[in-house]
Amino acid sequence: ATVFTAVSKEPQDAPGSVRERAVRQFLAAAAGLRSHPLLAKIIEVDPELLQPYIFDRLGTSQRMALGFIAERIRAGQRDGSVRAGDETAMAATVLLSVQTLVLSAHTTDGLLSTGQRDAEATVLLDRYLRPGQTA
């Protein structure tokens, strides 16, 4: 959640729509989490510790992230840059996508560069949130 709080400080006058800024924030959070020493150590030494938060329930940090994502979706819906829809369902889908980018990114290390992975993730998230798209 601290990572999401840090990336939420992007200036209001940053270029792009709320959706475009939110996608950048989501990917910055994923990058921050992927490089976080504690999370990296847990994934390396004791990945089973994360299993309940992947398969069974949302943890406190995930709930905080979900709130951050939902707020960005609501803001994008207000300015017209994010499609209409239930912000909770949309935020949960974004959370699951970002979580995968964090926890499973290493599985494609030999296949994709970080830049390629981030470029594709940008397309994934942007098109999912863009108005006129069906979900």
Secondary structure, 3 states (H helix, E strand, C coil): CHHHHHHCCCCCCCCCCHHHHHHHHHHHHHHHHHCCHHHHHHHHHCHHHHHHHHHHCCCHHHHHHHHHHHHHHHHHHHHCCCCCCCHHHHHHHHHHHHHHHHHCHHHHCCCCCHHHHHHHHHHHHHHHHCCCCCC
